[in-house]
Amino acid sequence: MSEFVYHGEVLSVETQDNSVELQLRVPQNLYYFQGHFPTAPILPGVVMTHWVVEYVSQYFNADPACFKALSALKFQMIIGPDYTLTLKLNQVSENKYSFSYSSLHGQHASGKVLYT
């Protein structure tokens, strides 16, 4: 049995003034695919939002302890193993960030993250 991983593989990162674009590969042995669902694994939305909070913290120095809410959250299309994703993060204001996940399959998810 292969060892599980908890994050996508970061293939590249491009930063600009108020934005970051990451290319992520979603590995087959991602821990969160266990039981979600056995015959057709999909990446849970809660994992996608958790990754967003982690990357906003990493690239914009936002304190995860100050996380307040998610807004305008939309999940348009499932994400499966071996997808290569583009995650775009934009700082909208001092305490507000927008995000979107997309791939060759289309738009997967988007929303905003608010901090106190």
N, CA, C and O atoms as a GROMACS GRO file, in nm:
protein
  464
    1MET      N    1   0.084  -0.118   0.000
    1MET     CA    2   0.000   0.000   0.000
    1MET      C    3   0.089   0.124   0.000
    1MET      O    4   0.187   0.130   0.074
    2SER      N    5   0.054   0.222  -0.083
    2SER     CA    6   0.133   0.344  -0.088
    2SER      C    7   0.101   0.434   0.031
    2SER      O    8  -0.007   0.427   0.089
    3GLU      N    9   0.198   0.517   0.065
    3GLU     CA   10   0.180   0.611   0.173
    3GLU      C   11   0.093   0.727   0.126
    3GLU      O   12   0.105   0.772   0.012
    4PHE      N   13   0.005   0.775   0.214
    4PHE     CA   14  -0.085   0.884   0.178
    4PHE      C   15  -0.016   1.019   0.192
    4PHE      O   16   0.075   1.035   0.273
    5VAL      N   17  -0.061   1.115   0.112
    5VAL     CA   18  -0.016   1.254   0.121
    5VAL      C   19  -0.138   1.341   0.150
    5VAL      O   20  -0.252   1.300   0.124
    6TYR      N   21  -0.115   1.460   0.202
    6TYR     CA   22  -0.224   1.547   0.245
    6TYR      C   23  -0.239   1.674   0.162
    6TYR      O   24  -0.332   1.752   0.184
    7HIS      N   25  -0.150   1.695   0.067
    7HIS     CA   26  -0.155   1.815  -0.017
    7HIS      C   27  -0.129   1.778  -0.162
    7HIS      O   28  -0.071   1.674  -0.192
    8GLY      N   29  -0.173   1.866  -0.250
    8GLY     CA   30  -0.138   1.851  -0.389
    8GLY      C   31   0.009   1.884  -0.408
    8GLY      O   32   0.069   1.956  -0.328
    9GLU      N   33   0.065   1.833  -0.513
    9GLU     CA   34   0.205   1.862  -0.546
    9GLU      C   35   0.212   1.998  -0.615
    9GLU      O   36   0.148   2.018  -0.719
   10VAL      N   37   0.288   2.091  -0.559
   10VAL     CA   38   0.301   2.223  -0.618
   10VAL      C   39   0.399   2.213  -0.735
   10VAL      O   40   0.517   2.184  -0.716
   11LEU      N   41   0.350   2.237  -0.856
   11LEU     CA   42   0.431   2.229  -0.977
   11LEU      C   43   0.497   2.363  -1.009
   11LEU      O   44   0.609   2.368  -1.058
   12SER      N   45   0.425   2.472  -0.981
   12SER     CA   46   0.481   2.605  -1.005
   12SER      C   47   0.404   2.708  -0.925
   12SER      O   48   0.290   2.687  -0.885
   13VAL      N   49   0.470   2.822  -0.902
   13VAL     CA   50   0.409   2.935  -0.831
   13VAL      C   51   0.449   3.062  -0.903
   13VAL      O   52   0.568   3.084  -0.928
   14GLU      N   53   0.352   3.145  -0.935
   14GLU     CA   54   0.378   3.277  -0.994
   14GLU      C   55   0.316   3.381  -0.903
   14GLU      O   56   0.196   3.374  -0.873
   15THR      N   57   0.396   3.476  -0.858
   15THR     CA   58   0.344   3.581  -0.771
   15THR      C   59   0.351   3.716  -0.841
   15THR      O   60   0.443   3.744  -0.918
   16GLN      N   61   0.251   3.798  -0.814
   16GLN     CA   62   0.247   3.936  -0.858
   16GLN      C   63   0.211   4.020  -0.737
   16GLN      O   64   0.204   3.968  -0.626
   17ASP      N   65   0.188   4.149  -0.755
   17ASP     CA   66   0.163   4.238  -0.643
   17ASP      C   67   0.060   4.185  -0.544
   17ASP      O   68   0.090   4.165  -0.426
   18ASN      N   69  -0.061   4.162  -0.590
   18ASN     CA   70  -0.169   4.118  -0.502
   18ASN      C   71  -0.228   3.985  -0.543
   18ASN      O   72  -0.345   3.956  -0.513
   19SER      N   73  -0.150   3.903  -0.611
   19SER     CA   74  -0.203   3.775  -0.656
   19SER      C   75  -0.095   3.667  -0.660
   19SER      O   76   0.024   3.695  -0.672
   20VAL      N   77  -0.143   3.543  -0.651
   20VAL     CA   78  -0.056   3.426  -0.661
   20VAL      C   79  -0.130   3.324  -0.746
   20VAL      O   80  -0.251   3.304  -0.730
   21GLU      N   81  -0.057   3.259  -0.836
   21GLU     CA   82  -0.114   3.152  -0.916
   21GLU      C   83  -0.029   3.027  -0.895
   21GLU      O   84   0.091   3.027  -0.921
   22LEU      N   85  -0.093   2.922  -0.847
   22LEU     CA   86  -0.024   2.795  -0.822
   22LEU      C   87  -0.075   2.690  -0.919
   22LEU      O   88  -0.194   2.683  -0.948
   23GLN      N   89   0.016   2.608  -0.968
   23GLN     CA   90  -0.020   2.489  -1.045
   23GLN      C   91  -0.002   2.372  -0.949
   23GLN      O   92   0.106   2.351  -0.894
   24LEU      N   93  -0.108   2.295  -0.929
   24LEU     CA   94  -0.107   2.183  -0.835
   24LEU      C   95  -0.148   2.055  -0.906
   24LEU      O   96  -0.242   2.054  -0.985
   25ARG      N   97  -0.078   1.947  -0.877
   25ARG     CA   98  -0.120   1.815  -0.925
   25ARG      C   99  -0.181   1.742  -0.807
   25ARG      O  100  -0.121   1.735  -0.700
   26VAL      N  101  -0.300   1.687  -0.828
   26VAL     CA  102  -0.370   1.615  -0.722
   26VAL      C  103  -0.332   1.467  -0.732
   26VAL      O  104  -0.374   1.399  -0.826
   27PRO      N  105  -0.252   1.416  -0.636
   27PRO     CA  106  -0.202   1.279  -0.646
   27PRO      C  107  -0.310   1.174  -0.618
   27PRO      O  108  -0.406   1.199  -0.545
   28GLN      N  109  -0.292   1.057  -0.676
   28GLN     CA  110  -0.385   0.946  -0.654
   28GLN      C  111  -0.387   0.901  -0.509
   28GLN      O  112  -0.490   0.855  -0.459
   29ASN      N  113  -0.274   0.915  -0.439
   29ASN     CA  114  -0.266   0.866  -0.301
   29ASN      C  115  -0.298   0.975  -0.199
   29ASN      O  116  -0.251   0.971  -0.085
   30LEU      N  117  -0.379   1.073  -0.240
   30LEU     CA  118  -0.421   1.179  -0.150
   30LEU      C  119  -0.509   1.118  -0.040
   30LEU      O  120  -0.604   1.046  -0.069
   31TYR      N  121  -0.476   1.148   0.083
   31TYR     CA  122  -0.547   1.092   0.199
   31TYR      C  123  -0.698   1.112   0.189
   31TYR      O  124  -0.775   1.023   0.224
   32TYR      N  125  -0.740   1.227   0.141
   32TYR     CA  126  -0.881   1.264   0.143
   32TYR      C  127  -0.967   1.190   0.041
   32TYR      O  128  -1.089   1.204   0.042
   33PHE      N  129  -0.905   1.112  -0.047
   33PHE     CA  130  -0.982   1.030  -0.140
   33PHE      C  131  -1.035   0.904  -0.073
   33PHE      O  132  -1.126   0.839  -0.126
   34GLN      N  133  -0.981   0.867   0.043
   34GLN     CA  134  -1.027   0.748   0.114
   34GLN      C  135  -1.176   0.761   0.147
   34GLN      O  136  -1.217   0.853   0.217
   35GLY      N  137  -1.257   0.670   0.096
   35GLY     CA  138  -1.398   0.668   0.129
   35GLY      C  139  -1.478   0.783   0.069
   35GLY      O  140  -1.595   0.799   0.103
   36HIS      N  141  -1.418   0.861  -0.018
   36HIS     CA  142  -1.489   0.978  -0.075
   36HIS      C  143  -1.470   0.982  -0.226
   36HIS      O  144  -1.410   1.079  -0.272
   37PHE      N  145  -1.510   0.896  -0.299
   37PHE     CA  146  -1.592   0.776  -0.280
   37PHE      C  147  -1.514   0.659  -0.336
   37PHE      O  148  -1.436   0.676  -0.430
   38PRO      N  149  -1.531   0.538  -0.280
   38PRO     CA  150  -1.444   0.425  -0.316
   38PRO      C  151  -1.434   0.394  -0.466
   38PRO      O  152  -1.325   0.363  -0.514
   39THR      N  153  -1.544   0.403  -0.539
   39THR     CA  154  -1.540   0.368  -0.682
   39THR      C  155  -1.512   0.487  -0.772
   39THR      O  156  -1.476   0.469  -0.888
   40ALA      N  157  -1.528   0.607  -0.721
   40ALA     CA  158  -1.503   0.728  -0.800
   40ALA      C  159  -1.457   0.840  -0.706
   40ALA      O  160  -1.538   0.924  -0.668
   41PRO      N  161  -1.328   0.842  -0.669
   41PRO     CA  162  -1.281   0.940  -0.572
   41PRO      C  163  -1.291   1.085  -0.622
   41PRO      O  164  -1.259   1.116  -0.737
   42ILE      N  165  -1.337   1.173  -0.531
   42ILE     CA  166  -1.342   1.316  -0.561
   42ILE      C  167  -1.282   1.393  -0.444
   42ILE      O  168  -1.288   1.349  -0.329
   43LEU      N  169  -1.226   1.508  -0.475
   43LEU     CA  170  -1.167   1.592  -0.372
   43LEU      C  171  -1.278   1.667  -0.298
   43LEU      O  172  -1.352   1.742  -0.361
   44PRO      N  173  -1.291   1.648  -0.167
   44PRO     CA  174  -1.396   1.718  -0.091
   44PRO      C  175  -1.377   1.869  -0.092
   44PRO      O  176  -1.264   1.919  -0.090
   45GLY      N  177  -1.488   1.942  -0.096
   45GLY     CA  178  -1.484   2.087  -0.095
   45GLY      C  179  -1.416   2.143   0.028
   45GLY      O  180  -1.349   2.246   0.019
   46VAL      N  181  -1.433   2.078   0.141
   46VAL     CA  182  -1.370   2.127   0.264
   46VAL      C  183  -1.217   2.122   0.252
   46VAL      O  184  -1.148   2.206   0.311
   47VAL      N  185  -1.164   2.027   0.178
   47VAL     CA  186  -1.019   2.019   0.156
   47VAL      C  187  -0.974   2.134   0.065
   47VAL      O  188  -0.871   2.196   0.090
   48MET      N  189  -1.050   2.161  -0.039
   48MET     CA  190  -1.016   2.272  -0.128
   48MET      C  191  -1.010   2.404  -0.051
   48MET      O  192  -0.917   2.482  -0.070
   49THR      N  193  -1.108   2.429   0.035
   49THR     CA  194  -1.109   2.554   0.111
   49THR      C  195  -0.998   2.556   0.216
   49THR      O  196  -0.940   2.661   0.243
   50HIS      N  197  -0.968   2.441   0.274
   50HIS     CA  198  -0.857   2.433   0.370
   50HIS      C  199  -0.726   2.468   0.302
   50HIS      O  200  -0.645   2.543   0.358
   51TRP      N  201  -0.703   2.416   0.183
   51TRP     CA  202  -0.581   2.448   0.109
   51TRP      C  203  -0.575   2.598   0.079
   51TRP      O  204  -0.468   2.658   0.089
   52VAL      N  205  -0.688   2.659   0.044
   52VAL     CA  206  -0.691   2.802   0.017
   52VAL      C  207  -0.644   2.880   0.140
   52VAL      O  208  -0.560   2.969   0.128
   53VAL      N  209  -0.699   2.847   0.257
   53VAL     CA  210  -0.660   2.917   0.380
   53VAL      C  211  -0.511   2.898   0.406
   53VAL      O  212  -0.443   2.993   0.447
   54GLU      N  213  -0.459   2.779   0.384
   54GLU     CA  214  -0.316   2.755   0.404
   54GLU      C  215  -0.230   2.837   0.307
   54GLU      O  216  -0.131   2.897   0.348
   55TYR      N  217  -0.269   2.841   0.180
   55TYR     CA  218  -0.189   2.916   0.083
   55TYR      C  219  -0.202   3.067   0.102
   55TYR      O  220  -0.105   3.140   0.081
   56VAL      N  221  -0.319   3.116   0.140
   56VAL     CA  222  -0.333   3.258   0.171
   56VAL      C  223  -0.242   3.294   0.289
   56VAL      O  224  -0.178   3.398   0.289
   57SER      N  225  -0.238   3.206   0.388
   57SER     CA  226  -0.150   3.227   0.502
   57SER      C  227  -0.004   3.231   0.459
   57SER      O  228   0.073   3.316   0.503
   58GLN      N  229   0.034   3.139   0.372
   58GLN     CA  230   0.173   3.128   0.328
   58GLN      C  231   0.216   3.245   0.239
   58GLN      O  232   0.325   3.299   0.259
   59TYR      N  233   0.133   3.285   0.145
   59TYR     CA  234   0.176   3.383   0.046
   59TYR      C  235   0.137   3.528   0.078
   59TYR      O  236   0.195   3.622   0.024
   60PHE      N  237   0.037   3.544   0.166
   60PHE     CA  238  -0.006   3.679   0.201
   60PHE      C  239   0.012   3.709   0.351
   60PHE      O  240  -0.028   3.816   0.397
   61ASN      N  241   0.069   3.617   0.424
   61ASN     CA  242   0.091   3.632   0.568
   61ASN      C  243  -0.037   3.660   0.646
   61ASN      O  244  -0.034   3.731   0.746
   62ALA      N  245  -0.149   3.604   0.601
   62ALA     CA  246  -0.273   3.616   0.676
   62ALA      C  247  -0.271   3.513   0.789
   62ALA      O  248  -0.236   3.398   0.766
   63ASP      N  249  -0.309   3.555   0.908
   63ASP     CA  250  -0.308   3.466   1.024
   63ASP      C  251  -0.428   3.373   1.018
   63ASP      O  252  -0.542   3.420   1.024
   64PRO      N  253  -0.407   3.240   1.006
   64PRO     CA  254  -0.520   3.147   0.999
   64PRO      C  255  -0.610   3.154   1.122
   64PRO      O  256  -0.729   3.122   1.115
   65ALA      N  257  -0.555   3.196   1.236
   65ALA     CA  258  -0.635   3.210   1.358
   65ALA      C  259  -0.736   3.324   1.345
   65ALA      O  260  -0.833   3.330   1.421
   66CYS      N  261  -0.715   3.412   1.248
   66CYS     CA  262  -0.806   3.525   1.225
   66CYS      C  263  -0.909   3.496   1.116
   66CYS      O  264  -0.983   3.585   1.074
   67PHE      N  265  -0.913   3.371   1.068
   67PHE     CA  266  -1.013   3.332   0.968
   67PHE      C  267  -1.152   3.363   1.023
   67PHE      O  268  -1.183   3.330   1.137
   68LYS      N  269  -1.234   3.427   0.941
   68LYS     CA  270  -1.369   3.463   0.985
   68LYS      C  271  -1.477   3.386   0.910
   68LYS      O  272  -1.567   3.328   0.972
   69ALA      N  273  -1.469   3.384   0.776
   69ALA     CA  274  -1.577   3.324   0.699
   69ALA      C  275  -1.538   3.301   0.554
   69ALA      O  276  -1.440   3.357   0.504
   70LEU      N  277  -1.617   3.216   0.490
   70LEU     CA  278  -1.612   3.198   0.345
   70LEU      C  279  -1.737   3.262   0.289
   70LEU      O  280  -1.843   3.255   0.351
   71SER      N  281  -1.727   3.325   0.173
   71SER     CA  282  -1.846   3.380   0.110
   71SER      C  283  -1.841   3.354  -0.040
   71SER      O  284  -1.735   3.324  -0.096
   72ALA      N  285  -1.956   3.367  -0.104
   72ALA     CA  286  -1.969   3.347  -0.249
   72ALA      C  287  -1.908   3.214  -0.293
   72ALA      O  288  -1.854   3.204  -0.403
   73LEU      N  289  -1.917   3.113  -0.208
   73LEU     CA  290  -1.856   2.983  -0.234
   73LEU      C  291  -1.937   2.906  -0.338
   73LEU      O  292  -2.058   2.887  -0.322
   74LYS      N  293  -1.869   2.862  -0.443
   74LYS     CA  294  -1.934   2.785  -0.550
   74LYS      C  295  -1.846   2.666  -0.586
   74LYS      O  296  -1.725   2.681  -0.607
   75PHE      N  297  -1.907   2.551  -0.594
   75PHE     CA  298  -1.839   2.430  -0.643
   75PHE      C  299  -1.908   2.393  -0.773
   75PHE      O  300  -2.023   2.349  -0.774
   76GLN      N  301  -1.836   2.410  -0.885
   76GLN     CA  302  -1.897   2.388  -1.015
   76GLN      C  303  -1.872   2.250  -1.073
   76GLN      O  304  -1.958   2.196  -1.144
   77MET      N  305  -1.755   2.191  -1.044
   77MET     CA  306  -1.718   2.065  -1.108
   77MET      C  307  -1.626   1.987  -1.014
   77MET      O  308  -1.542   2.045  -0.946
   78ILE      N  309  -1.643   1.855  -1.011
   78ILE     CA  310  -1.562   1.772  -0.922
   78ILE      C  311  -1.415   1.771  -0.966
   78ILE      O  312  -1.381   1.799  -1.082
   79ILE      N  313  -1.329   1.739  -0.870
   79ILE     CA  314  -1.185   1.723  -0.894
   79ILE      C  315  -1.148   1.582  -0.857
   79ILE      O  316  -1.180   1.535  -0.747
   80GLY      N  317  -1.083   1.513  -0.947
   80GLY     CA  318  -1.044   1.374  -0.924
   80GLY      C  319  -0.893   1.358  -0.916
   80GLY      O  320  -0.819   1.455  -0.931
   81PRO      N  321  -0.849   1.235  -0.893
   81PRO     CA  322  -0.705   1.206  -0.889
   81PRO      C  323  -0.637   1.241  -1.021
   81PRO      O  324  -0.695   1.228  -1.128
   82ASP      N  325  -0.514   1.285  -1.010
   82ASP     CA  326  -0.428   1.318  -1.124
   82ASP      C  327  -0.471   1.443  -1.201
   82ASP      O  328  -0.419   1.470  -1.310
   83TYR      N  329  -0.565   1.520  -1.148
   83TYR     CA  330  -0.598   1.648  -1.210
   83TYR      C  331  -0.482   1.745  -1.186
   83TYR      O  332  -0.421   1.743  -1.079
   84THR      N  333  -0.454   1.829  -1.283
   84THR     CA  334  -0.361   1.940  -1.265
   84THR      C  335  -0.446   2.066  -1.256
   84THR      O  336  -0.518   2.100  -1.350
   85LEU      N  337  -0.437   2.134  -1.143
   85LEU     CA  338  -0.521   2.249  -1.113
   85LEU      C  339  -0.442   2.379  -1.118
   85LEU      O  340  -0.322   2.382  -1.092
   86THR      N  341  -0.512   2.484  -1.152
   86THR     CA  342  -0.462   2.619  -1.135
   86THR      C  343  -0.541   2.680  -1.021
   86THR      O  344  -0.664   2.690  -1.028
   87LEU      N  345  -0.472   2.720  -0.916
   87LEU     CA  346  -0.535   2.788  -0.804
   87LEU      C  347  -0.491   2.934  -0.809
   87LEU      O  348  -0.373   2.964  -0.795
   88LYS      N  349  -0.588   3.024  -0.830
   88LYS     CA  350  -0.559   3.167  -0.834
   88LYS      C  351  -0.608   3.229  -0.704
   88LYS      O  352  -0.723   3.212  -0.664
   89LEU      N  353  -0.519   3.302  -0.638
   89LEU     CA  354  -0.550   3.374  -0.515
   89LEU      C  355  -0.528   3.522  -0.540
   89LEU      O  356  -0.424   3.562  -0.593
   90ASN      N  357  -0.624   3.604  -0.502
   90ASN     CA  358  -0.613   3.748  -0.518
   90ASN      C  359  -0.648   3.817  -0.387
   90ASN      O  360  -0.746   3.782  -0.322
   91GLN      N  361  -0.568   3.915  -0.350
   91GLN     CA  362  -0.600   3.996  -0.233
   91GLN      C  363  -0.693   4.108  -0.279
   91GLN      O  364  -0.654   4.196  -0.356
   92VAL      N  365  -0.817   4.104  -0.231
   92VAL     CA  366  -0.919   4.201  -0.269
   92VAL      C  367  -0.909   4.326  -0.182
   92VAL      O  368  -0.922   4.438  -0.232
   93SER      N  369  -0.885   4.306  -0.053
   93SER     CA  370  -0.864   4.414   0.042
   93SER      C  371  -0.775   4.362   0.153
   93SER      O  372  -0.724   4.250   0.145
   94GLU      N  373  -0.755   4.442   0.257
   94GLU     CA  374  -0.663   4.401   0.363
   94GLU      C  375  -0.700   4.267   0.426
   94GLU      O  376  -0.612   4.189   0.462
   95ASN      N  377  -0.829   4.239   0.440
   95ASN     CA  378  -0.875   4.118   0.507
   95ASN      C  379  -0.961   4.028   0.420
   95ASN      O  380  -1.034   3.943   0.472
   96LYS      N  381  -0.954   4.044   0.289
   96LYS     CA  382  -1.041   3.968   0.200
   96LYS      C  383  -0.961   3.918   0.079
   96LYS      O  384  -0.885   3.993   0.018
   97TYR      N  385  -0.980   3.790   0.047
   97TYR     CA  386  -0.909   3.725  -0.063
   97TYR      C  387  -1.010   3.647  -0.146
   97TYR      O  388  -1.104   3.589  -0.093
   98SER      N  389  -0.989   3.647  -0.276
   98SER     CA  390  -1.072   3.564  -0.364
   98SER      C  391  -0.987   3.448  -0.413
   98SER      O  392  -0.864   3.456  -0.417
   99PHE      N  393  -1.054   3.340  -0.451
   99PHE     CA  394  -0.983   3.224  -0.504
   99PHE      C  395  -1.065   3.158  -0.613
   99PHE      O  396  -1.187   3.172  -0.619
  100SER      N  397  -0.994   3.087  -0.700
  100SER     CA  398  -1.062   3.003  -0.799
  100SER      C  399  -0.972   2.885  -0.834
  100SER      O  400  -0.850   2.899  -0.846
  101TYR      N  401  -1.035   2.771  -0.850
  101TYR     CA  402  -0.968   2.649  -0.897
  101TYR      C  403  -1.019   2.621  -1.038
  101TYR      O  404  -1.139   2.622  -1.063
  102SER      N  405  -0.926   2.596  -1.130
  102SER     CA  406  -0.964   2.558  -1.266
  102SER      C  407  -0.863   2.455  -1.319
  102SER      O  408  -0.757   2.435  -1.261
  103SER      N  409  -0.901   2.393  -1.429
  103SER     CA  410  -0.812   2.295  -1.495
  103SER      C  411  -0.854   2.288  -1.642
  103SER      O  412  -0.938   2.365  -1.687
  104LEU      N  413  -0.795   2.197  -1.714
  104LEU     CA  414  -0.835   2.175  -1.852
  104LEU      C  415  -0.981   2.129  -1.862
  104LEU      O  416  -1.043   2.140  -1.967
  105HIS      N  417  -1.035   2.079  -1.750
  105HIS     CA  418  -1.174   2.032  -1.746
  105HIS      C  419  -1.272   2.148  -1.732
  105HIS      O  420  -1.390   2.133  -1.762
  106GLY      N  421  -1.224   2.266  -1.685
  106GLY     CA  422  -1.310   2.382  -1.665
  106GLY      C  423  -1.291   2.443  -1.527
  106GLY      O  424  -1.193   2.417  -1.458
  107GLN      N  425  -1.389   2.525  -1.489
  107GLN     CA  426  -1.389   2.590  -1.357
  107GLN      C  427  -1.440   2.492  -1.253
  107GLN      O  428  -1.546   2.432  -1.271
  108HIS      N  429  -1.365   2.474  -1.142
  108HIS     CA  430  -1.404   2.377  -1.039
  108HIS      C  431  -1.466   2.442  -0.917
  108HIS      O  432  -1.567   2.392  -0.866
  109ALA      N  433  -1.408   2.551  -0.869
  109ALA     CA  434  -1.459   2.614  -0.747
  109ALA      C  435  -1.409   2.757  -0.740
  109ALA      O  436  -1.308   2.792  -0.800
  110SER      N  437  -1.483   2.839  -0.665
  110SER     CA  438  -1.442   2.977  -0.642
  110SER      C  439  -1.509   3.029  -0.516
  110SER      O  440  -1.605   2.971  -0.466
  111GLY      N  441  -1.456   3.140  -0.467
  111GLY     CA  442  -1.515   3.201  -0.350
  111GLY      C  443  -1.425   3.308  -0.293
  111GLY      O  444  -1.326   3.348  -0.354
  112LYS      N  445  -1.462   3.354  -0.173
  112LYS     CA  446  -1.385   3.456  -0.103
  112LYS      C  447  -1.360   3.408   0.040
  112LYS      O  448  -1.441   3.337   0.099
  113VAL      N  449  -1.245   3.450   0.094
  113VAL     CA  450  -1.206   3.417   0.231
  113VAL      C  451  -1.193   3.548   0.307
  113VAL      O  452  -1.125   3.640   0.261
  114LEU      N  453  -1.259   3.558   0.422
  114LEU     CA  454  -1.258   3.679   0.503
  114LEU      C  455  -1.184   3.654   0.634
  114LEU      O  456  -1.197   3.548   0.695
  115TYR      N  457  -1.108   3.752   0.675
  115TYR     CA  458  -1.033   3.746   0.802
  115TYR      C  459  -1.073   3.866   0.887
  115TYR      O  460  -1.120   3.967   0.835
  116THR      N  461  -1.055   3.854   1.020
  116THR     CA  462  -1.086   3.967   1.109
  116THR      C  463  -0.973   4.066   1.109
  116THR      O  464  -0.979   4.168   1.178
   0.00000   0.00000   0.00000
